[in-house]
Amino acid sequence: MYCALPQELCVGDSDIAGQGIFAKVDIPGGTYLGLSHIVDRDDDDKIYRTPLGGFLNHSNDPNCVKYYEDGKYFVKTIRRINSGDELFLKYTFYSVES
């Protein structure tokens, strides 16, 4: 069953940009977090974000990574994330203004 966010995560106010995704508990590196983006092959490869993908903020030193499988992008941690820490991806679909 689809869940907008895993129970270990929540949306909160970010010092980086508006709102972001935060850990409610300690999360080990290599933990699968869920579906972030869907690619619609029937509509010029248009990309749709899920709530997880929509609230993850950018960092050049991310603690998460997205990976592609069967027309979908998923997110997993690449190192331990402590309770209260914000989760970050390095954006690859669009540019980030400094």
Phi and psi in degrees as GROMACS dihedral restraints (atoms count N, CA, C in turn):
[ dihedral_restraints ]
;  ai    aj    ak    al  type     phi  dphi    fc
    3     4     5     6     1   -73.2    20    10
    4     5     6     7     1   138.2    20    10
    6     7     8     9     1  -131.7    20    10
    7     8     9    10     1   130.6    20    10
    9    10    11    12     1   -55.9    20    10
   10    11    12    13     1   -43.1    20    10
   12    13    14    15     1  -139.3    20    10
   13    14    15    16     1   142.2    20    10
   15    16    17    18     1   -61.7    20    10
   16    17    18    19     1   153.5    20    10
   18    19    20    21     1   -62.2    20    10
   19    20    21    22     1   -18.0    20    10
   21    22    23    24     1   -81.0    20    10
   22    23    24    25     1    -5.4    20    10
   24    25    26    27     1  -122.3    20    10
   25    26    27    28     1   156.6    20    10
   27    28    29    30     1  -149.3    20    10
   28    29    30    31     1   160.4    20    10
   30    31    32    33     1   -90.0    20    10
   31    32    33    34     1   136.3    20    10
   33    34    35    36     1  -149.6    20    10
   34    35    36    37     1   171.2    20    10
   36    37    38    39     1   -68.8    20    10
   37    38    39    40     1   132.1    20    10
   39    40    41    42     1  -108.1    20    10
   40    41    42    43     1   140.8    20    10
   42    43    44    45     1   -74.8    20    10
   43    44    45    46     1   -14.7    20    10
   45    46    47    48     1   -85.5    20    10
   46    47    48    49     1   -54.6    20    10
   48    49    50    51     1  -162.2    20    10
   49    50    51    52     1   102.9    20    10
   51    52    53    54     1    60.3    20    10
   52    53    54    55     1  -103.7    20    10
   54    55    56    57     1  -121.8    20    10
   55    56    57    58     1   160.5    20    10
   57    58    59    60     1  -150.0    20    10
   58    59    60    61     1  -177.8    20    10
   60    61    62    63     1  -100.3    20    10
   61    62    63    64     1   132.7    20    10
   63    64    65    66     1  -125.7    20    10
   64    65    66    67     1   149.3    20    10
   66    67    68    69     1   -80.1    20    10
   67    68    69    70     1   131.6    20    10
   69    70    71    72     1   -89.8    20    10
   70    71    72    73     1   -17.2    20    10
   72    73    74    75     1  -141.0    20    10
   73    74    75    76     1   168.5    20    10
   75    76    77    78     1   -66.4    20    10
   76    77    78    79     1   135.8    20    10
   78    79    80    81     1  -124.7    20    10
   79    80    81    82     1   122.4    20    10
   81    82    83    84     1   -67.3    20    10
   82    83    84    85     1   155.7    20    10
   84    85    86    87     1   -60.6    20    10
   85    86    87    88     1   146.3    20    10
   87    88    89    90     1    82.3    20    10
   88    89    90    91     1    10.5    20    10
   90    91    92    93     1   -83.6    20    10
   91    92    93    94     1   128.3    20    10
   93    94    95    96     1   -70.5    20    10
   94    95    96    97     1   130.0    20    10
   96    97    98    99     1  -109.2    20    10
   97    98    99   100     1   -25.6    20    10
   99   100   101   102     1   137.3    20    10
  100   101   102   103     1  -172.7    20    10
  102   103   104   105     1   -81.3    20    10
  103   104   105   106     1   129.4    20    10
  105   106   107   108     1  -113.7    20    10
  106   107   108   109     1   -34.6    20    10
  108   109   110   111     1  -146.1    20    10
  109   110   111   112     1   146.9    20    10
  111   112   113   114     1  -122.2    20    10
  112   113   114   115     1   133.8    20    10
  114   115   116   117     1  -100.6    20    10
  115   116   117   118     1   122.9    20    10
  117   118   119   120     1   -93.6    20    10
  118   119   120   121     1    97.2    20    10
  120   121   122   123     1   -64.8    20    10
  121   122   123   124     1   -21.4    20    10
  123   124   125   126     1   -86.2    20    10
  124   125   126   127     1    -2.7    20    10
  126   127   128   129     1  -133.2    20    10
  127   128   129   130     1    60.0    20    10
  129   130   131   132     1    52.6    20    10
  130   131   132   133     1    37.4    20    10
  132   133   134   135     1    58.6    20    10
  133   134   135   136     1    33.1    20    10
  135   136   137   138     1   -60.4    20    10
  136   137   138   139     1   140.8    20    10
  138   139   140   141     1  -109.0    20    10
  139   140   141   142     1   128.7    20    10
  141   142   143   144     1  -111.0    20    10
  142   143   144   145     1   134.4    20    10
  144   145   146   147     1   -94.0    20    10
  145   146   147   148     1   142.8    20    10
  147   148   149   150     1   -88.4    20    10
  148   149   150   151     1   174.3    20    10
  150   151   152   153     1   -56.0    20    10
  151   152   153   154     1   -38.7    20    10
  153   154   155   156     1   -60.2    20    10
  154   155   156   157     1   -48.2    20    10
  156   157   158   159     1   -69.3    20    10
  157   158   159   160     1   -30.6    20    10
  159   160   161   162     1   -76.9    20    10
  160   161   162   163     1   -25.5    20    10
  162   163   164   165     1  -104.8    20    10
  163   164   165   166     1    -7.7    20    10
  165   166   167   168     1   -73.6    20    10
  166   167   168   169     1   126.1    20    10
  168   169   170   171     1   -89.4    20    10
  169   170   171   172     1   163.3    20    10
  171   172   173   174     1   -84.4    20    10
  172   173   174   175     1   145.7    20    10
  174   175   176   177     1  -150.2    20    10
  175   176   177   178     1   145.1    20    10
  177   178   179   180     1   -77.0    20    10
  178   179   180   181     1    -9.3    20    10
  180   181   182   183     1  -126.7    20    10
  181   182   183   184     1    68.0    20    10
  183   184   185   186     1   -72.2    20    10
  184   185   186   187     1   158.5    20    10
  186   187   188   189     1  -107.5    20    10
  187   188   189   190     1     2.6    20    10
  189   190   191   192     1  -135.7    20    10
  190   191   192   193     1   163.3    20    10
  192   193   194   195     1  -139.7    20    10
  193   194   195   196     1   146.5    20    10
  195   196   197   198     1  -101.1    20    10
  196   197   198   199     1   148.1    20    10
  198   199   200   201     1  -138.5    20    10
  199   200   201   202     1   153.5    20    10
  201   202   203   204     1  -103.8    20    10
  202   203   204   205     1   134.0    20    10
  204   205   206   207     1  -149.1    20    10
  205   206   207   208     1   123.5    20    10
  207   208   209   210     1    50.2    20    10
  208   209   210   211     1    49.1    20    10
  210   211   212   213     1    79.5    20    10
  211   212   213   214     1    11.7    20    10
  213   214   215   216     1  -135.7    20    10
  214   215   216   217     1   149.7    20    10
  216   217   218   219     1  -109.5    20    10
  217   218   219   220     1   137.1    20    10
  219   220   221   222     1  -121.7    20    10
  220   221   222   223     1   161.4    20    10
  222   223   224   225     1  -120.7    20    10
  223   224   225   226     1   139.3    20    10
  225   226   227   228     1  -139.3    20    10
  226   227   228   229     1   156.8    20    10
  228   229   230   231     1   -76.7    20    10
  229   230   231   232     1   149.0    20    10
  231   232   233   234     1  -111.8    20    10
  232   233   234   235     1    -3.0    20    10
  234   235   236   237     1  -160.0    20    10
  235   236   237   238     1   170.4    20    10
  237   238   239   240     1   -61.1    20    10
  238   239   240   241     1   139.0    20    10
  240   241   242   243     1  -120.8    20    10
  241   242   243   244     1   125.3    20    10
  243   244   245   246     1   -83.4    20    10
  244   245   246   247     1   151.9    20    10
  246   247   248   249     1   -52.7    20    10
  247   248   249   250     1   131.2    20    10
  249   250   251   252     1    94.1    20    10
  250   251   252   253     1   -15.7    20    10
  252   253   254   255     1   -76.1    20    10
  253   254   255   256     1   146.9    20    10
  255   256   257   258     1   -82.1    20    10
  256   257   258   259     1   145.2    20    10
  258   259   260   261     1   -94.9    20    10
  259   260   261   262     1   143.4    20    10
  261   262   263   264     1  -135.5    20    10
  262   263   264   265     1   148.4    20    10
  264   265   266   267     1  -119.1    20    10
  265   266   267   268     1   157.6    20    10
  267   268   269   270     1   -91.3    20    10
  268   269   270   271     1   114.7    20    10
  270   271   272   273     1   -63.9    20    10
  271   272   273   274     1   138.7    20    10
  273   274   275   276     1  -129.8    20    10
  274   275   276   277     1   -12.2    20    10
  276   277   278   279     1   -87.0    20    10
  277   278   279   280     1   -20.8    20    10
  279   280   281   282     1  -154.7    20    10
  280   281   282   283     1   161.8    20    10
  282   283   284   285     1   -81.6    20    10
  283   284   285   286     1   158.9    20    10
  285   286   287   288     1  -116.8    20    10
  286   287   288   289     1   128.5    20    10
  288   289   290   291     1   -80.5    20    10
  289   290   291   292     1   140.7    20    10
